[in-house]
């Protein structure tokens, strides 16, 4: 039952997460989504390769027994990767294509990727071997979502991937990849709203058509996918 002071985000994620569920927070940054997941009684594995952000996560959640911090990036396989650091750490990314498209569109005119670092990389499959299969997996990695899904070889019950207008073609590739792994239905949330955009969950063709109708400048948000019931 929803608590009297429950946040809109908690109410939204309650449709995906039950007490005791395992969640992956991929691209955890400062742990805002982790706080929501923990409030719903979930166990959370936070994946965050930036040391500055990982330190924040340790300070906030390091003493909680139901939290695990993985200071790595996710990709198609185990190894090393180059991460491009932005002045705003939420915009740091492993995707040069994402940076090029964001710079070309002018979305982040006052933000710069000045430095780069090497980060260890693991995969979703490996993460599940170590921690279990998540009931819900949030993926927010600034354009690297497709590469992460290459490291997944089985369907997940439910997950979200961030999308942006400039790289919507990659989001479409991601949804096709999910459909290869399982029988999914889709919905989306525009910007940082806390309600689903579509009244009903829809098939792959319908969500692709919906996202292709670009009515807002710099459209962005999250695509939600869940296995059909």
C-alpha positions as CSV (number, residue, x, y, z in Angstrom):
1,X,0.0,0.0,0.0
2,X,1.3,3.5,-0.8
3,X,2.4,5.5,2.2
4,X,0.8,8.9,2.9
5,X,4.1,10.7,2.2
6,X,5.3,8.6,-0.7
7,X,7.0,10.5,-3.5
8,X,5.6,10.5,-7.1
9,X,8.7,8.6,-8.2
10,X,8.2,5.9,-5.6
11,X,4.6,5.6,-6.6
12,X,5.7,5.3,-10.3
13,X,8.3,2.6,-9.7
14,X,6.1,0.6,-7.4
15,X,4.6,-0.9,-10.6
16,X,8.0,-2.5,-11.3
17,X,9.4,-3.1,-7.9
18,X,8.2,-5.1,-4.8
19,X,9.8,-5.4,-1.4
20,X,12.8,-7.8,-1.5
21,X,13.3,-7.4,-5.3
22,X,16.8,-7.0,-6.8
23,X,17.3,-3.9,-8.8
24,X,20.3,-2.7,-10.9
25,X,21.0,1.0,-11.1
26,X,23.3,1.3,-14.1
27,X,24.8,4.7,-14.3
28,X,24.0,5.4,-10.7
29,X,25.7,8.8,-10.5
30,X,24.8,10.2,-7.1
31,X,22.2,7.5,-6.3
32,X,18.9,9.4,-6.7
33,X,17.2,6.4,-8.2
34,X,18.8,4.1,-5.7
35,X,17.2,6.0,-2.9
36,X,13.8,5.5,-4.5
37,X,14.4,1.7,-5.0
38,X,15.6,1.3,-1.4
39,X,12.5,3.1,-0.2
40,X,10.4,0.5,-2.0
41,X,12.3,-2.3,-0.1
42,X,14.5,-3.4,-2.9
43,X,18.1,-4.6,-2.8
44,X,20.2,-2.5,-5.2
45,X,23.4,-3.1,-7.2
46,X,24.7,0.3,-8.2
47,X,27.0,0.5,-11.3
48,X,29.1,3.6,-11.5
49,X,32.6,4.0,-13.0
50,X,33.3,7.6,-12.0
51,X,35.4,7.7,-8.8
52,X,33.8,11.0,-7.7
53,X,30.3,9.5,-8.0
54,X,31.3,6.2,-6.5
55,X,32.7,8.0,-3.4
56,X,29.3,9.8,-3.0
57,X,27.6,6.4,-3.3
58,X,29.8,4.9,-0.6
59,X,29.2,7.8,1.7
60,X,25.4,7.6,1.2
61,X,24.9,3.9,1.0
62,X,28.1,2.1,2.1
63,X,26.7,1.1,5.5
64,X,23.5,-0.3,4.1
65,X,23.5,-4.1,3.9
66,X,21.1,-4.2,0.9
67,X,23.4,-2.1,-1.3
68,X,26.3,-3.1,-3.5
69,X,28.6,-0.6,-5.4
70,X,30.3,-1.8,-8.6
71,X,32.8,0.8,-9.6
72,X,32.9,-0.2,-13.3
73,X,31.2,0.6,-16.6
74,X,29.0,-1.9,-18.4
75,X,29.5,-2.9,-22.0
76,X,29.5,-5.9,-24.3
77,X,32.2,-7.8,-22.4
78,X,34.8,-7.7,-19.7
79,X,37.7,-5.3,-20.3
80,X,38.7,-1.7,-20.2
81,X,37.0,1.3,-21.8
82,X,37.7,5.1,-22.3
83,X,35.3,7.4,-20.5
84,X,35.0,11.0,-21.5
85,X,34.5,13.2,-18.5
86,X,32.2,16.2,-18.6
87,X,32.2,19.3,-16.4
88,X,28.8,18.0,-15.2
89,X,29.4,14.4,-14.2
90,X,25.9,13.3,-15.2
91,X,27.0,13.9,-18.9
92,X,30.2,11.8,-18.8
93,X,30.0,9.0,-21.3
94,X,31.7,6.2,-23.1
95,X,30.0,7.2,-26.4
96,X,31.9,9.5,-28.8
97,X,28.9,9.4,-31.2
98,X,26.6,10.7,-28.4
99,X,29.0,13.6,-27.7
100,X,29.3,14.5,-31.4
101,X,25.5,14.6,-31.8
102,X,24.9,16.6,-28.6
103,X,27.5,19.1,-29.6
104,X,26.1,19.3,-33.1
105,X,22.5,19.9,-31.8
106,X,23.6,22.6,-29.3
107,X,21.8,20.9,-26.4
108,X,24.8,21.2,-24.1
109,X,26.5,24.4,-25.4
110,X,28.0,25.2,-22.0
111,X,29.2,21.8,-21.1
112,X,32.6,20.3,-22.2
113,X,34.3,16.9,-22.2
114,X,37.8,18.1,-21.2
115,X,39.3,14.8,-20.0
116,X,39.2,11.1,-20.5
117,X,40.1,8.2,-18.2
118,X,40.3,4.4,-18.6
119,X,37.7,2.5,-16.6
120,X,37.2,-1.2,-16.0
121,X,34.2,-2.8,-17.8
122,X,32.0,-5.7,-17.1
123,X,28.7,-6.9,-18.7
124,X,25.1,-7.4,-17.6
125,X,25.5,-11.1,-18.0
126,X,28.5,-11.1,-15.6
127,X,26.7,-8.9,-13.2
128,X,23.8,-11.3,-13.0
129,X,26.2,-14.2,-12.5
130,X,27.5,-12.4,-9.5
131,X,24.4,-10.8,-8.0
132,X,21.3,-12.5,-9.5
133,X,18.6,-11.5,-12.1
134,X,17.1,-8.1,-11.3
135,X,13.4,-7.5,-11.3
136,X,14.1,-4.1,-12.7
137,X,17.2,-2.6,-14.3
138,X,17.6,1.2,-14.9
139,X,20.1,2.0,-17.6
140,X,21.1,5.7,-17.9
141,X,24.5,5.9,-19.6
142,X,24.4,8.8,-22.1
143,X,24.2,7.0,-25.4
144,X,26.0,3.8,-24.5
145,X,22.8,1.7,-23.9
146,X,23.2,-0.3,-27.1
147,X,26.6,-1.5,-26.2
148,X,25.3,-2.6,-22.7
149,X,22.6,-4.6,-24.3
150,X,25.2,-6.5,-26.4
151,X,26.4,-7.9,-23.1
152,X,22.9,-9.3,-22.2
153,X,21.9,-12.7,-23.6
154,X,18.6,-13.4,-21.7
155,X,15.5,-11.3,-21.1
156,X,15.0,-9.2,-18.0
157,X,11.6,-8.8,-16.4
158,X,11.6,-5.0,-16.8
159,X,14.0,-2.3,-17.6
160,X,14.4,1.3,-18.6
161,X,16.8,3.0,-21.0
162,X,17.3,6.7,-21.5
163,X,16.6,8.2,-24.9
164,X,17.3,11.6,-26.5
165,X,16.1,13.0,-29.8
166,X,19.6,13.2,-31.2
167,X,20.3,9.5,-30.8
168,X,16.8,8.1,-31.2
169,X,18.1,5.7,-33.8
170,X,20.2,4.0,-31.1
171,X,17.1,3.7,-28.9
172,X,15.3,1.9,-31.7
173,X,18.2,-0.5,-32.0
174,X,18.0,-1.1,-28.3
175,X,14.3,-2.0,-28.4
176,X,14.9,-4.3,-31.4
177,X,17.7,-6.0,-29.3
178,X,15.3,-6.5,-26.4
179,X,12.7,-8.0,-28.7
180,X,15.4,-10.5,-29.9
181,X,15.8,-11.6,-26.3
182,X,12.2,-11.9,-25.3
183,X,8.5,-10.9,-25.9
184,X,8.4,-7.3,-24.7
185,X,5.9,-4.5,-24.6
186,X,6.9,-0.8,-24.3
187,X,6.0,2.6,-22.9
188,X,7.9,5.8,-22.2
189,X,8.2,8.8,-20.0
190,X,9.0,12.2,-21.4
191,X,11.6,14.3,-19.6
192,X,11.5,13.7,-15.8
193,X,7.7,13.2,-15.5
194,X,6.4,10.5,-13.2
195,X,3.6,9.0,-15.4
196,X,3.7,6.9,-18.5
197,X,3.2,8.7,-21.8
198,X,0.9,6.1,-23.4
199,X,-2.4,4.9,-21.9
200,X,-1.5,1.3,-22.8
201,X,1.7,-0.7,-23.2
202,X,2.4,-1.1,-26.9
203,X,4.4,-3.3,-29.3
204,X,7.7,-2.4,-30.8
205,X,6.4,-0.9,-34.0
206,X,4.0,1.4,-32.1
207,X,6.6,2.7,-29.6
208,X,9.0,3.4,-32.5
209,X,6.3,5.3,-34.3
210,X,5.4,7.3,-31.2
211,X,9.0,8.3,-30.5
212,X,9.5,9.2,-34.2
213,X,6.8,11.9,-33.8
214,X,9.2,14.6,-32.5
215,X,7.1,17.4,-31.3
216,X,9.4,19.0,-28.7
217,X,12.8,20.5,-29.2
218,X,15.5,18.4,-27.4
219,X,13.1,15.7,-26.6
220,X,14.4,13.2,-24.0
221,X,13.1,10.7,-21.4
222,X,13.1,7.0,-20.7
223,X,11.8,4.0,-22.6
224,X,10.3,1.3,-20.4
225,X,10.2,-2.3,-21.5
226,X,8.6,-5.2,-19.7
227,X,8.1,-8.9,-20.6
228,X,4.5,-9.5,-21.6
229,X,2.4,-11.1,-18.9
